[in-house]
Amino acid sequence: MFDRNQGGLAPSTRKTLGLVSVFGTALYLCLSILSWVFSGELALVPFTSSSLPPMADLGIDSVHHYDLADYTGSARGQDRNERVLFLVPLRDAAAHLPMLFAHMDKMTYPHVLIDLAFLVSDSKDDTMGVLLKELNTLQSNRDVSKRFGSIEIFEKDFGQAVGQGFSDRHGFEAQGPRRKLMARARNWLLSVALRPDHSWVYWRDADVEKVPTTIMEDLMSHDKDVIVPNVWRPLPDWLGNEQPYDLNSWKESDAGLRLADTLDEDAVIVEGYAEYATWRPHLAYLRDPFGDIHVEMELDGIGGVSILAKAAVFRHGAHFPAFSFQKHAETEGFGKMCKRMGMSVVGLPHYTIWHIYEPSDDDLRHMEWMAQQDELREKERVLKEAHDKVWQSGFDNVKQEWERERELILKNVELDFDVHQKVRAKKAEEQSKAEAKVHGPEEEKVVPGVGKAALQPDAVKKVVQG
């Protein structure tokens, strides 16, 4: 139990209202005994609410008097201070709770008029821990107007064995048993949380991604016994961007009635499966993104993602069938039951809220295949770039580059030639000096009749010429 004024988690001290019936029974017996004493015979006094003395005369703090005619619900609930019971069944919902509380914090309906009740059941994750953390944060808000009225958390398992994966929850074979168990959970939560001063009951799934902040006032303004919005979900681009999600809101068809007559008494018809071709008009498929959001469509079955109902609907005996009621169960059976009891059940085809996208097993397999294809395409791209580079290089004009390289090559060759010439000349000189040391200076050759001077080049020339 959370104390709105103090903020945070407080001890669960709220007393039940059972004292009303206990006091009434005791008063009934006392009046009967007094009647027998004074009349000499036992006479049962008819006991009605009018038999109770006025509240001012009772003087008992624990006894409360409610006139349920004051809590029937109206189109202007916020102006009449009508209390709303906000009910959220939870199972393995830890990942979705921050999103849910972000939406709740932005709701424009007066928070003080909203009482919250959560049912945590059959969970394997830390739903309870995350829930307590979010509630403490919510109720500790410095802005008191953001705090909600009373808050209750209930924990009870119902033996739900169906997995929480998209394909598990939406598999055809699981639908009947799963819907019946969900109906039990809804009825249980409603029975322990509904109070006499509640005028409206709002059911909400935790995994809603986008929702108008004015959804309470918007749905309430139609003043219907039971009303639901349209529910779609976003999709990845390769699946078409968006898709109808909740196919459980529909109007009955002749084909659906004929199908129901052929099924066993415990069978549960579910929409969106080839095994049950009902050909019913679905609220989801009538959506026009630019349509009038106030347009109404009469329904027979309804989905459970977001339901606003007058509290009087449940006080009159309507509930979520945990059995096959007219071959339907849970929310669809609830819609059928309300229609059977003469209540108004409508949906808003152009007023849309958005459920999160949850990939099915087929989607996951396809996404894995797409990832593999992306990897192959990347490898092909790299190989193609390398191939194109090599191929293109065969057609490049390399004349200028060759001229530069040729220049460098020739320059290097000339330098090498000069160096080699100098090295050879130096080696020859060194070799000549070495031989001269060994053999001594060469003797001058004297040609008979010719002097030394005659052996000089010019002299030789003259001799020859002469």
Beta strands, then each sheet from edge to edge (+ up, - down):
strand 1: 83-90
strand 2: 114-120
strand 3: 151-155
strand 4: 198-204
strand 5: 208-210
strand 6: 226-234
strand 7: 242-244
strand 8: 297-298
strand 9: 306-310
strand 10: 345-355
sheet 1: 3+ 2+ 1+ 4+ 9- 6+ 7-
sheet 2: 3+ 2+ 1+ 4+ 9- 6+ 10+ 5-
sheet 3: 3+ 2+ 1+ 4+ 9- 6+ 10+ 8-
end
